[in-house]
Amino acid sequence: MTRRGLLVVLTGDGKGKSTAAWGMALRAVGRGRDVRVFQFTKASSARLGEYRAFARLGITMDVLGQGFDWDCRSAKHCEQLAGQSWARARAALQSDEPFMVILDDLLYPLRQGWLVLDEVLQSLHSRPAHMHVVVTGRNAPQNLLDLADTVTRMGLTKHHYMQGIAPQRGIED
């Protein structure tokens, strides 16, 4: 069997896509590997539990979005932010440095049309052979699923939000 960098897609409408990616990051760091994390939809990184934990572990986390709904001034502004964010992530994908790159909620700006799917797929395809990439988000396009080595769909069966229970510190943030 050969060894090479994997493209892993964690998608679906269930909870746990980002959390599964964090577990992969922890394994890599535990093996002394460099991990870069790009979050495309979180607005304020300093208050998030994963940001605080990753900072303690030396994992670089770039928070690129404007919040869960990308509350932008205009569609053009959202597209500009997404393009700037993607340029930073793409630079990491073109580098020889990281062992793993996590593109958390990359699928949101793709679905909105703020990024060009073919350009993203080309960057994922042409990354260094040793690099592992994890992409998270809902509704992964079929072209991405076809390119991926591993695809996991998280399904929603029941969620505490549906019962009127608010987000919990240490669970959601």
Helices and strands as residue ranges (DSSP letters): E 7-11, H 17-30, E 35-39, G 45-47, H 49-57, E 60-63, H 75-94, E 100-104, H 107-111, H 117-125, E 132-136, H 142-147, E 150-153, G 160-163
